């Protein structure tokens, strides 16, 4: 079992929602936190509210220079949790170029930028813990998700490739794929969201994953995740008849 007491974790995307809730849970378990997001004022509020030690390092993960500066300020860490993400619902019939590029640049390329500064250091010392936040929407193409679903599929593939490269090393890679979480982002949805979780419920699931180093992936809520995981087994003609 992974123990957090005395270890330093960098949470990227910690100003609200799941990131904020996870900061509270990990701090209560004894982790020293580095909290990053664009909104410094909001990060300061989170840092003051968690029970343990927390340091604020603002970051714009869509900017190479900002990521490099934040990584230097964070220094050597025992673990990094990538939680940052943006979302707009977008069907192909209502293509929005700027929003689509922004989702790709933050959700996927942003993760690549951050990990590019962290992973080499962990590989060099043969120790580290990397947790990447994917999504159930990344398992297979869904209607109205050409930006978000594609970016999360990329993040999930990135985590899988890293796991394949590093699973015999001291660097532990894990992937958390949540369903719908009640946040400012999901408030944009106009449809009913099955198995809608609170940020606190989702944070508890992530902590459970992080405490189990031998486990690579957690898809949650479990029953809801079966729909997405089993959809990969459906032939195209049936999948699109059901989901499109």
C-alpha positions in Angstrom: 0.0 0.0 0.0 1.2 3.5 -0.9 1.6 5.8 2.1 1.4 9.6 1.6 2.8 10.8 4.9 5.9 13.0 4.3 5.8 12.7 0.5 5.5 15.6 -1.8 2.9 15.5 -4.5 2.4 18.0 -7.3 -1.4 18.4 -8.1 -1.8 20.1 -11.5 -5.4 21.4 -11.8 -6.1 21.8 -8.1 -8.0 25.0 -7.9 -11.5 23.5 -7.9 -13.6 20.4 -8.4 -11.9 17.0 -8.3 -8.4 18.6 -7.9 -9.5 20.6 -4.8 -11.3 17.6 -3.3 -8.2 15.4 -3.9 -6.0 18.0 -2.3 -8.1 17.8 0.9 -8.0 14.0 1.0 -4.2 13.7 0.3 -3.4 16.5 2.8 -5.4 14.7 5.5 -3.3 11.6 4.7 -0.1 13.5 5.4 1.1 14.5 1.9 2.9 17.7 1.4 1.3 19.4 -1.6 2.2 21.6 -4.5 -0.9 23.1 -5.9 -1.0 24.4 -9.5 -3.6 25.9 -11.8 -4.0 29.2 -13.6 -6.1 30.9 -10.8 -3.6 31.8 -8.1 -6.2 33.4 -5.9 -8.3 30.3 -5.9 -5.2 28.2 -5.2 -4.4 30.3 -2.2 -7.8 29.6 -0.8 -7.4 25.8 -1.3 -3.9 25.9 0.2 -5.1 27.7 3.3 -8.1 25.3 3.7 -6.2 21.9 3.6 -5.0 20.6 6.9 -1.4 20.0 6.0 1.5 21.8 4.2 0.6 23.2 0.8 2.6 25.5 -1.6 1.0 27.3 -4.5 2.7 27.3 -7.9 0.6 28.9 -10.6 0.7 27.4 -14.1 -0.8 27.8 -17.5 -0.4 24.4 -19.0 -1.1 25.7 -22.5 2.1 27.7 -22.4 5.5 26.0 -22.7 7.3 28.7 -20.8 4.8 28.7 -17.9 5.1 24.9 -17.6 8.9 25.1 -17.5 8.9 27.8 -14.8 6.3 25.9 -12.7 8.2 22.6 -13.0 11.4 24.3 -11.8 9.5 26.0 -8.9 8.0 22.6 -7.9 11.4 21.0 -7.9 11.9 17.3 -7.2 8.6 15.6 -6.2 7.6 12.1 -5.2 4.5 12.1 -7.3 2.5 14.2 -9.8 -1.3 14.0 -10.4 -2.5 15.5 -13.6 -6.1 16.7 -13.2 -6.3 19.8 -15.4 -8.9 19.8 -18.1 -11.4 22.0 -19.9 -14.6 21.0 -21.6 -17.3 22.2 -24.0 -19.9 19.9 -25.5 -19.3 19.9 -29.2 -21.0 17.8 -32.0 -19.5 17.7 -35.4 -22.5 19.6 -36.7 -21.5 22.6 -34.5 -17.7 22.6 -34.9 -15.9 25.3 -32.9 -12.3 25.4 -33.9 -11.0 27.6 -31.0 -12.7 25.5 -28.3 -11.6 22.2 -29.9 -8.0 23.3 -30.1 -8.1 24.5 -26.5 -9.4 21.2 -25.3 -6.7 19.3 -27.2 -4.0 21.8 -26.0 -5.0 21.6 -22.3 -6.3 18.1 -21.8 -3.7 16.2 -23.8 -0.8 18.4 -24.9 -0.9 20.1 -21.4 -0.3 16.7 -19.8 2.5 16.0 -22.2 4.2 19.3 -21.3 4.0 18.7 -17.6 5.1 15.1 -17.7 8.0 16.0 -20.0 9.5 17.9 -17.1 8.7 15.4 -14.4 9.1 11.9 -15.9 12.8 12.2 -16.9 13.8 13.1 -13.3 11.8 10.1 -12.0 13.3 7.8 -14.5 16.8 9.0 -13.6 16.3 8.2 -9.9 14.1 5.1 -10.6 11.4 6.3 -8.3 8.1 8.2 -8.6 4.4 8.1 -8.8 2.4 9.4 -11.8 -1.4 9.6 -11.9 -3.2 10.7 -15.0 -6.9 11.6 -15.1 -8.6 10.2 -18.2 -12.4 9.8 -18.7 -14.9 7.1 -19.4 -15.6 9.2 -22.5 -12.2 8.3 -23.9 -13.0 4.6 -24.4 -14.8 5.0 -27.7 -16.2 7.9 -29.8 -19.4 9.5 -28.4 -21.8 12.0 -29.9 -21.2 15.6 -29.0 -17.6 15.0 -27.8 -15.3 15.5 -30.7 -13.0 17.7 -28.6 -13.2 16.3 -25.1 -13.5 12.6 -25.9 -10.6 12.7 -28.4 -8.4 14.6 -26.0 -9.1 12.2 -23.2 -8.5 9.2 -25.5 -5.1 10.6 -26.2 -4.4 11.0 -22.4 -5.5 7.4 -21.8 -3.2 6.1 -24.6 -0.3 8.2 -23.2 -0.8 6.6 -19.7 -1.0 3.1 -21.2 2.2 3.6 -23.2 4.0 5.0 -20.2 2.9 2.0 -18.1 4.2 -0.3 -20.8 7.6 1.4 -20.7 7.9 1.8 -16.9 6.1 -1.0 -15.2 9.4 -2.9 -14.5 11.0 0.2 -13.0 10.5 2.1 -9.8 8.2 4.7 -11.5 4.5 3.8 -10.9 2.1 5.0 -13.5 -1.7 4.9 -12.9 -4.8 6.0 -14.8 -8.1 7.2 -13.3 -11.1 7.3 -15.6 -14.1 8.9 -13.9 -17.6 9.3 -15.3 -19.7 12.4 -14.7 -18.6 14.6 -11.8 -20.7 17.5 -10.6 -18.5 20.6 -11.5 -18.6 23.9 -13.3 -17.7 22.0 -16.5 -20.4 19.4 -16.4 -23.0 22.1 -15.6 -22.7 22.9 -19.3 -24.4 19.6 -20.2 -28.1 19.8 -21.0 -28.7 16.1 -20.8 -29.2 13.9 -17.8 -25.9 12.5 -16.5 -26.2 9.0 -15.1 -24.3 8.1 -11.9 -23.4 11.8 -11.3 -20.7 11.9 -8.6 -19.6 14.7 -6.2 -16.0 15.8 -6.4 -15.5 14.2 -2.9 -16.8 10.9 -4.1 -14.5 10.9 -7.1 -11.5 12.0 -4.9 -12.1 9.0 -2.7 -12.0 6.7 -5.7 -8.7 8.2 -6.9 -7.1 7.9 -3.4 -8.1 4.2 -3.4 -6.4 3.7 -6.7 -3.3 5.6 -5.6 -3.0 3.5 -2.4 -2.8 0.4 -4.6 0.5 0.6 -6.5 0.0 -2.7 -8.3 -3.2 -1.5 -9.9 -2.8 0.5 -13.1 -6.3 1.6 -14.0 -9.6 2.4 -12.2 -12.8 3.1 -14.1 -15.6 4.6 -12.0 -18.4 4.4 -11.1 -17.9 0.7 -11.6 -21.4 -0.2 -13.0 -21.5 2.8 -15.3 -18.0 2.1 -16.6 -19.1 -1.3 -17.8 -21.2 0.4 -20.5 -18.1 2.1 -21.9 -15.7 -0.8 -21.5 -18.0 -3.3 -23.1 -18.8 -0.9 -26.0 -15.3 -1.7 -27.3 -16.5 -5.2 -28.0 -19.4 -4.2 -30.1 -19.2 -4.3 -33.9 -19.4 -0.8 -35.5 -22.8 -1.3 -37.0 -24.3 -2.1 -33.6 -22.3 0.4 -31.6 -23.4 3.4 -33.7 -27.0 2.2 -33.9 -27.0 2.2 -30.1 -24.9 5.2 -29.2 -25.0 7.7 -32.1 
